[in-house]
């Protein structure tokens, strides 16, 4: 009798998990309107002319107004230090992460 009940329980479908509600939800229907009008037998390439659409924007200052302090941790007989700096190469500046491993011998 117990085996029959356990087999019946396995056939009952579980409720589907709820959909995640994090972030904005897109509308159900999207309509694409062409921005150019191809005419005749010519080949026409339609596209966006915004060259900055894929560029990363500057983040600005940290939320609490001060940068993160350097991180130091013990690793075996030495220490490992991590810090954020800004480096410039050939006139292009970008943030960088510097990690220093100090081992005593």
C-alpha positions as CSV (number, residue, x, y, z in Angstrom):
1,X,0.0,0.0,0.0
2,X,2.8,2.4,0.9
3,X,4.6,1.7,-2.3
4,X,1.5,2.5,-4.4
5,X,1.1,5.8,-2.6
6,X,4.7,6.8,-3.2
7,X,4.4,5.9,-6.9
8,X,1.3,8.1,-7.2
9,X,3.0,11.0,-5.5
10,X,5.8,10.9,-8.1
11,X,3.3,11.4,-10.9
12,X,1.8,14.6,-9.5
13,X,3.4,17.6,-11.2
14,X,4.9,20.3,-9.0
15,X,3.8,23.9,-9.5
16,X,6.2,25.9,-11.8
17,X,8.6,28.2,-10.0
18,X,7.6,31.9,-10.0
19,X,9.2,34.1,-12.6
20,X,12.0,36.3,-11.3
21,X,10.9,39.9,-10.8
22,X,14.3,41.5,-10.8
23,X,14.9,44.3,-13.2
24,X,12.7,46.0,-15.8
25,X,10.3,43.8,-17.8
26,X,10.1,44.3,-21.6
27,X,6.7,44.9,-23.2
28,X,5.0,41.8,-24.6
29,X,5.0,43.0,-28.2
30,X,7.9,44.8,-29.9
31,X,7.4,46.5,-33.2
32,X,10.4,47.3,-35.3
33,X,9.9,50.3,-37.6
34,X,12.6,50.6,-40.4
35,X,14.4,53.9,-40.3
36,X,15.2,53.8,-44.0
37,X,13.2,53.1,-47.1
38,X,14.8,50.7,-49.6
39,X,13.7,51.5,-53.2
40,X,14.4,49.8,-56.4
41,X,17.2,47.3,-56.9
42,X,19.7,49.2,-54.8
43,X,21.3,47.6,-51.7
44,X,20.5,49.7,-48.7
45,X,22.0,49.1,-45.3
46,X,19.9,50.4,-42.5
47,X,21.4,50.9,-39.1
48,X,21.9,53.1,-36.1
49,X,24.4,56.0,-36.4
50,X,25.0,56.3,-32.7
51,X,28.7,55.4,-32.3
52,X,28.5,55.8,-28.5
53,X,25.8,53.3,-27.8
54,X,28.3,50.5,-26.8
55,X,30.8,52.7,-24.9
56,X,31.1,52.4,-21.2
57,X,30.2,55.6,-19.2
58,X,32.4,56.8,-16.4
59,X,31.3,55.5,-13.0
60,X,32.0,58.6,-11.0
61,X,33.0,58.8,-7.4
62,X,32.3,55.9,-5.0
63,X,28.9,56.0,-3.3
64,X,30.3,56.7,0.2
65,X,32.7,59.4,-1.1
66,X,36.0,57.6,-0.5
67,X,37.8,55.0,-2.5
68,X,38.2,51.4,-1.2
69,X,41.1,50.9,1.1
70,X,43.9,48.6,0.1
71,X,43.2,44.9,0.9
72,X,45.8,42.9,2.9
73,X,45.5,39.2,3.8
74,X,47.9,36.6,5.2
75,X,48.9,34.0,2.7
76,X,51.2,31.2,4.0
77,X,54.4,32.9,5.4
78,X,53.8,36.1,3.5
79,X,51.1,38.6,2.7
80,X,49.1,39.5,-0.3
81,X,48.1,43.1,-1.0
82,X,45.5,44.4,-3.4
83,X,44.7,47.9,-4.4
84,X,43.0,49.8,-7.2
85,X,45.0,52.4,-9.2
86,X,44.7,54.2,-12.5
87,X,47.4,53.5,-15.2
88,X,48.1,55.4,-18.4
89,X,49.6,53.8,-21.5
90,X,50.2,55.7,-24.7
91,X,47.8,58.5,-23.6
92,X,44.9,56.1,-22.7
93,X,44.1,56.0,-19.0
94,X,42.1,53.1,-17.4
95,X,41.6,51.7,-13.9
96,X,43.7,48.8,-12.9
97,X,43.9,46.3,-10.1
98,X,47.4,45.8,-8.6
99,X,48.2,42.7,-6.5
100,X,51.5,42.3,-4.6
101,X,52.6,39.0,-3.0
102,X,55.3,39.5,-0.3
103,X,57.0,36.3,0.7
104,X,59.5,36.1,3.5
105,X,62.6,33.9,3.1
